[in-house]
């Protein structure tokens, strides 16, 4: 999970942090993200395919609904 310090441009009272997870037979995805003004910045995705772990930094901004749909489909692209 990303941490916000006092020098961050994001105002802590306007940011909510959460974790979305999804699992299929072949992979498990966990995404940490921040929501700011109905937009979501995905900070990090950790996933495992065939028991091999990968860490991916994802630089994309989407709405919460789009993020949940992507996670439900097992895709974070």
Backbone torsions as a table, in degrees:
resi	resn	phi	psi	omega
1	UNK	NA	135.3	176.6
2	UNK	-69.3	147.8	175.9
3	UNK	-112.2	144.8	178.6
4	UNK	-105.0	128.7	176.4
5	UNK	-105.9	178.2	-174.6
6	UNK	-64.9	-24.4	-178.2
7	UNK	-85.9	-2.9	-178.5
8	UNK	-65.0	144.6	177.4
9	UNK	-74.0	-22.8	179.2
10	UNK	-78.6	135.4	178.5
11	UNK	-84.8	120.8	-176.7
12	UNK	-54.4	-33.3	-178.1
13	UNK	-74.9	-9.7	179.6
14	UNK	-108.9	3.9	-176.0
15	UNK	-119.0	133.0	172.8
16	UNK	-117.9	138.2	179.9
17	UNK	-109.9	143.9	-177.0
18	UNK	-155.3	174.3	178.0
19	UNK	-132.9	132.6	176.6
20	UNK	-113.7	135.7	179.1
21	UNK	-134.4	152.3	175.9
22	UNK	-148.5	152.9	-179.3
23	UNK	-139.0	140.0	172.0
24	UNK	-127.4	-176.5	-179.8
25	UNK	-64.3	-30.7	-172.5
26	UNK	-104.4	-17.8	-177.4
27	UNK	-152.4	160.4	177.1
28	UNK	-128.9	132.7	-178.0
29	UNK	-123.8	132.7	172.8
30	UNK	-125.1	130.4	180.0
31	UNK	-127.1	127.6	172.5
32	UNK	-96.7	135.2	-177.5
33	UNK	-150.1	161.1	175.3
34	UNK	-116.3	140.3	177.4
35	UNK	-107.8	127.5	-179.2
36	UNK	-138.6	114.6	179.2
37	UNK	53.0	50.5	177.1
38	UNK	66.3	12.9	173.8
39	UNK	-115.3	151.2	-177.1
40	UNK	-119.8	126.9	173.1
41	UNK	-102.5	114.6	178.6
42	UNK	-82.8	121.2	-174.6
43	UNK	-94.2	-39.4	-175.1
44	UNK	-156.5	138.2	175.1
45	UNK	-123.3	126.6	176.1
46	UNK	-112.1	127.7	-177.8
47	UNK	-144.7	161.0	179.9
48	UNK	-130.0	132.0	175.2
49	UNK	-123.9	122.3	-176.8
50	UNK	51.4	43.8	177.5
51	UNK	65.0	16.4	172.6
52	UNK	-104.4	125.5	-175.8
53	UNK	-89.6	141.4	177.4
54	UNK	-132.9	150.3	173.1
55	UNK	-123.4	131.0	-175.8
56	UNK	-131.4	127.1	172.8
57	UNK	-88.3	123.2	-175.8
58	UNK	-110.1	123.4	179.1
59	UNK	-108.7	84.6	177.3
60	UNK	-148.1	150.9	178.2
61	UNK	-123.3	129.5	180.0
62	UNK	-146.4	175.8	175.7
63	UNK	-81.0	161.8	179.7
64	UNK	-59.0	-40.5	-178.8
65	UNK	-63.5	-42.0	178.2
66	UNK	-64.3	-40.0	-179.8
67	UNK	-63.6	-44.6	-179.6
68	UNK	-64.0	-37.6	177.7
69	UNK	-64.8	-42.8	179.1
70	UNK	-62.5	-43.5	-179.5
71	UNK	-66.9	-37.3	179.5
72	UNK	-64.5	-30.5	178.7
73	UNK	-89.0	-1.5	-180.0
74	UNK	74.6	21.8	-178.3
75	UNK	-124.0	133.5	174.3
76	UNK	-127.0	69.6	-178.6
77	UNK	-121.7	NA	NA
